[in-house]
Amino acid sequence: MTDPSAADAGAPVGRRVVLGLLGLGAVGVVTGGAVQDGLSRLLAPIQLRDPTGLTSLIPLGDTWRYYSVTGAVEPRDAASYTLAVTGLVDEPATYSLADLEALPQTSFVRTFYCITGWRVPDVPWTGVRVADLLDAAGPTSDAVGVRFRSFDGTYSVNMTLAQARARDVVVTLQMYGEPVTHDHGGPARVHAGSMYGYKGTKWLSEIEVTPDNAPGYWEDRGYPLDGYLDE
Amino acid sequence: MSEVGSRPGPAAPSEDVQRFTAAERWVHRSVALLTGVCLVTAAILYNGALMMVVGHRQLVSDVHVWSGIALPVPMLLGAASAAYRRDVSRLDRFGRADWRWLRSRSRRDGTIPVGKFNAGQKVNAWLVAASTGVLLGTGVLMHWTGLVQLSWRSGATFVHDWVALGLGLLVVGHILQASKDPEARRGMRTGRVSRRWARTEHRRWADEVD
């Protein structure tokens, strides 16, 4: 019983192959980021021109992955969208999309990093600085943090007042020079250029100024409270 | 296991030989179920259109992660069975006849003697085992984000995506092969196959069990 039949005899090739592939996987973890960069540069022109959408089904290059933490989110448009600034402020305000578009716009190009490791290089972001909205509202002296809420009814993100005032924290109205699509969290979403993607609330509906910096949705589930890119 | 005799096989029960024990079939079913859950949840997590319909990212992600972590468990438990260990060893060993079988255009005509598993089944088993390990390791790095630096997490995501695509293709191939061979499916469903089938497909093994 210890010796399989002659046809099954031979070298333990399977064990070597499995160990070899596990080693290759480890090498891939260390070098994969760079390989992905190269592939992405090579394939970006193909993916942008792919009319079939098939290339989005396979992990070619750096592509967007769309996250939603609730069931289907009811889309809002220019007519139905509002952003409320509330909480510990002297002048609470409600902005329509047109109001936001009329404010000074900030544009920058920044890579989007998901904390799990995927990324999308060189994304052009345009929007209103959160700092401008906070200045207009005038946080009271006991204000400590900011809570961004989503009209998906569930998602929220915390930041300290100082973090939210950074120059690269914007209520994004455009990505790639186009209005933010529903899947990307449009008509308005937050993007924080120096932080991981989870700090950017999609389908933004409210900015509440708070007396604390209590954890938001993913922060409550173990992601860092600050969310700054670490490398 | 309950289907024995529920459909007339091509041969009478006395003409059957035992191919897989209950323990082996349990491992196969458990691994199949967990792999299926992983693949379906992976598609939702990866594909934007599916994600937007299903939503509930965290629930889908938790189901994916814990099914993935559970995946090796039945394989490891199987090691308690001597029959399972023996079959793992058969899958591991690869001889000259296997190389010939892989290269041959007429590999199915029975001239090259085949043991309990043919060379294709062996290669599939290695790739599935290795993929499972790589997906488990990279998945852990992606889920517990504090373990390694960002550039390694990017590498882990890259490896995880491609290996998952490869494993998905292996599973599709595995199911296609099974769909063409009812007797092989009966072997995994009931544990028994007809002697005639064993002679045609796995002659060396049929000699062994005779």
HADDOCK unambig.tbl for C-alpha pairs under 7 A between the chains (distance, minus, plus):
assign (segid A and resid 4 and name CA) (segid B and resid 90 and name CA) 6.68 0.50 0.50
assign (segid A and resid 5 and name CA) (segid B and resid 208 and name CA) 6.86 0.50 0.50
assign (segid A and resid 7 and name CA) (segid B and resid 97 and name CA) 6.77 0.50 0.50
assign (segid A and resid 7 and name CA) (segid B and resid 113 and name CA) 6.76 0.50 0.50
assign (segid A and resid 7 and name CA) (segid B and resid 114 and name CA) 6.10 0.50 0.50
assign (segid A and resid 7 and name CA) (segid B and resid 115 and name CA) 5.12 0.50 0.50
assign (segid A and resid 7 and name CA) (segid B and resid 204 and name CA) 6.37 0.50 0.50
assign (segid A and resid 8 and name CA) (segid B and resid 90 and name CA) 5.60 0.50 0.50
assign (segid A and resid 8 and name CA) (segid B and resid 93 and name CA) 5.88 0.50 0.50
assign (segid A and resid 8 and name CA) (segid B and resid 94 and name CA) 6.57 0.50 0.50
assign (segid A and resid 8 and name CA) (segid B and resid 95 and name CA) 6.82 0.50 0.50
assign (segid A and resid 8 and name CA) (segid B and resid 115 and name CA) 5.69 0.50 0.50
assign (segid A and resid 9 and name CA) (segid B and resid 93 and name CA) 5.70 0.50 0.50
assign (segid A and resid 9 and name CA) (segid B and resid 94 and name CA) 6.58 0.50 0.50
assign (segid A and resid 9 and name CA) (segid B and resid 95 and name CA) 5.94 0.50 0.50
assign (segid A and resid 10 and name CA) (segid B and resid 93 and name CA) 5.11 0.50 0.50
assign (segid A and resid 10 and name CA) (segid B and resid 94 and name CA) 4.81 0.50 0.50
assign (segid A and resid 10 and name CA) (segid B and resid 95 and name CA) 3.98 0.50 0.50
assign (segid A and resid 11 and name CA) (segid B and resid 93 and name CA) 5.33 0.50 0.50
assign (segid A and resid 11 and name CA) (segid B and resid 94 and name CA) 5.52 0.50 0.50
assign (segid A and resid 11 and name CA) (segid B and resid 95 and name CA) 6.31 0.50 0.50
assign (segid A and resid 12 and name CA) (segid B and resid 92 and name CA) 5.25 0.50 0.50
assign (segid A and resid 12 and name CA) (segid B and resid 93 and name CA) 4.55 0.50 0.50
assign (segid A and resid 12 and name CA) (segid B and resid 94 and name CA) 6.33 0.50 0.50
assign (segid A and resid 13 and name CA) (segid B and resid 92 and name CA) 6.11 0.50 0.50
assign (segid A and resid 13 and name CA) (segid B and resid 93 and name CA) 6.03 0.50 0.50
assign (segid A and resid 13 and name CA) (segid B and resid 94 and name CA) 5.75 0.50 0.50
assign (segid A and resid 14 and name CA) (segid B and resid 92 and name CA) 4.31 0.50 0.50
assign (segid A and resid 14 and name CA) (segid B and resid 93 and name CA) 6.53 0.50 0.50
assign (segid A and resid 14 and name CA) (segid B and resid 126 and name CA) 5.65 0.50 0.50
assign (segid A and resid 15 and name CA) (segid B and resid 92 and name CA) 6.11 0.50 0.50
assign (segid A and resid 17 and name CA) (segid B and resid 126 and name CA) 6.86 0.50 0.50
assign (segid A and resid 18 and name CA) (segid B and resid 126 and name CA) 5.90 0.50 0.50
assign (segid A and resid 18 and name CA) (segid B and resid 129 and name CA) 6.83 0.50 0.50
assign (segid A and resid 18 and name CA) (segid B and resid 130 and name CA) 4.84 0.50 0.50
assign (segid A and resid 21 and name CA) (segid B and resid 130 and name CA) 6.07 0.50 0.50
assign (segid A and resid 22 and name CA) (segid B and resid 130 and name CA) 6.14 0.50 0.50
assign (segid A and resid 22 and name CA) (segid B and resid 133 and name CA) 6.83 0.50 0.50
assign (segid A and resid 22 and name CA) (segid B and resid 134 and name CA) 5.83 0.50 0.50
assign (segid A and resid 25 and name CA) (segid B and resid 134 and name CA) 5.82 0.50 0.50
assign (segid A and resid 25 and name CA) (segid B and resid 159 and name CA) 6.65 0.50 0.50
assign (segid A and resid 28 and name CA) (segid B and resid 155 and name CA) 6.04 0.50 0.50
assign (segid A and resid 28 and name CA) (segid B and resid 159 and name CA) 5.97 0.50 0.50
assign (segid A and resid 29 and name CA) (segid B and resid 152 and name CA) 5.42 0.50 0.50
assign (segid A and resid 29 and name CA) (segid B and resid 155 and name CA) 4.07 0.50 0.50
assign (segid A and resid 29 and name CA) (segid B and resid 156 and name CA) 4.54 0.50 0.50
assign (segid A and resid 29 and name CA) (segid B and resid 159 and name CA) 6.50 0.50 0.50
assign (segid A and resid 30 and name CA) (segid B and resid 152 and name CA) 5.33 0.50 0.50
assign (segid A and resid 30 and name CA) (segid B and resid 155 and name CA) 5.87 0.50 0.50
assign (segid A and resid 31 and name CA) (segid B and resid 155 and name CA) 6.16 0.50 0.50
assign (segid A and resid 32 and name CA) (segid B and resid 154 and name CA) 6.84 0.50 0.50
assign (segid A and resid 32 and name CA) (segid B and resid 155 and name CA) 3.83 0.50 0.50
assign (segid A and resid 32 and name CA) (segid B and resid 158 and name CA) 5.88 0.50 0.50
assign (segid A and resid 32 and name CA) (segid B and resid 159 and name CA) 6.76 0.50 0.50
assign (segid A and resid 33 and name CA) (segid B and resid 151 and name CA) 5.86 0.50 0.50
assign (segid A and resid 33 and name CA) (segid B and resid 152 and name CA) 6.94 0.50 0.50
assign (segid A and resid 33 and name CA) (segid B and resid 154 and name CA) 5.09 0.50 0.50
assign (segid A and resid 33 and name CA) (segid B and resid 155 and name CA) 4.42 0.50 0.50
assign (segid A and resid 36 and name CA) (segid B and resid 158 and name CA) 6.72 0.50 0.50
assign (segid A and resid 57 and name CA) (segid B and resid 47 and name CA) 6.67 0.50 0.50
assign (segid A and resid 59 and name CA) (segid B and resid 161 and name CA) 5.89 0.50 0.50
assign (segid A and resid 59 and name CA) (segid B and resid 162 and name CA) 6.44 0.50 0.50
assign (segid A and resid 65 and name CA) (segid B and resid 46 and name CA) 6.30 0.50 0.50
assign (segid A and resid 65 and name CA) (segid B and resid 48 and name CA) 5.89 0.50 0.50
assign (segid A and resid 66 and name CA) (segid B and resid 48 and name CA) 5.02 0.50 0.50
assign (segid A and resid 66 and name CA) (segid B and resid 51 and name CA) 6.69 0.50 0.50
assign (segid A and resid 67 and name CA) (segid B and resid 51 and name CA) 6.67 0.50 0.50
assign (segid A and resid 67 and name CA) (segid B and resid 57 and name CA) 6.41 0.50 0.50
assign (segid A and resid 68 and name CA) (segid B and resid 51 and name CA) 6.88 0.50 0.50
assign (segid A and resid 68 and name CA) (segid B and resid 52 and name CA) 6.42 0.50 0.50
assign (segid A and resid 68 and name CA) (segid B and resid 55 and name CA) 4.85 0.50 0.50
assign (segid A and resid 68 and name CA) (segid B and resid 56 and name CA) 6.16 0.50 0.50
assign (segid A and resid 68 and name CA) (segid B and resid 57 and name CA) 5.68 0.50 0.50
assign (segid A and resid 69 and name CA) (segid B and resid 55 and name CA) 5.53 0.50 0.50
assign (segid A and resid 69 and name CA) (segid B and resid 56 and name CA) 4.21 0.50 0.50
assign (segid A and resid 69 and name CA) (segid B and resid 57 and name CA) 4.61 0.50 0.50
assign (segid A and resid 69 and name CA) (segid B and resid 58 and name CA) 6.28 0.50 0.50
assign (segid A and resid 70 and name CA) (segid B and resid 55 and name CA) 5.12 0.50 0.50
assign (segid A and resid 70 and name CA) (segid B and resid 56 and name CA) 4.46 0.50 0.50
assign (segid A and resid 71 and name CA) (segid B and resid 54 and name CA) 6.01 0.50 0.50
assign (segid A and resid 71 and name CA) (segid B and resid 55 and name CA) 4.66 0.50 0.50
assign (segid A and resid 71 and name CA) (segid B and resid 56 and name CA) 5.83 0.50 0.50
assign (segid A and resid 72 and name CA) (segid B and resid 52 and name CA) 6.26 0.50 0.50
assign (segid A and resid 72 and name CA) (segid B and resid 53 and name CA) 5.67 0.50 0.50
assign (segid A and resid 72 and name CA) (segid B and resid 54 and name CA) 6.80 0.50 0.50
assign (segid A and resid 72 and name CA) (segid B and resid 55 and name CA) 6.18 0.50 0.50
assign (segid A and resid 115 and name CA) (segid B and resid 145 and name CA) 6.74 0.50 0.50
assign (segid A and resid 116 and name CA) (segid B and resid 142 and name CA) 4.80 0.50 0.50
assign (segid A and resid 116 and name CA) (segid B and resid 143 and name CA) 6.58 0.50 0.50
assign (segid A and resid 116 and name CA) (segid B and resid 145 and name CA) 6.19 0.50 0.50
assign (segid A and resid 116 and name CA) (segid B and resid 153 and name CA) 6.23 0.50 0.50
assign (segid A and resid 117 and name CA) (segid B and resid 142 and name CA) 6.71 0.50 0.50
assign (segid A and resid 117 and name CA) (segid B and resid 150 and name CA) 6.23 0.50 0.50
assign (segid A and resid 117 and name CA) (segid B and resid 153 and name CA) 4.52 0.50 0.50
assign (segid A and resid 117 and name CA) (segid B and resid 154 and name CA) 3.93 0.50 0.50
assign (segid A and resid 117 and name CA) (segid B and resid 157 and name CA) 5.77 0.50 0.50
assign (segid A and resid 118 and name CA) (segid B and resid 154 and name CA) 5.57 0.50 0.50
assign (segid A and resid 118 and name CA) (segid B and resid 157 and name CA) 6.22 0.50 0.50
assign (segid A and resid 230 and name CA) (segid B and resid 150 and name CA) 6.82 0.50 0.50
assign (segid A and resid 231 and name CA) (segid B and resid 149 and name CA) 6.93 0.50 0.50
assign (segid A and resid 231 and name CA) (segid B and resid 150 and name CA) 6.05 0.50 0.50
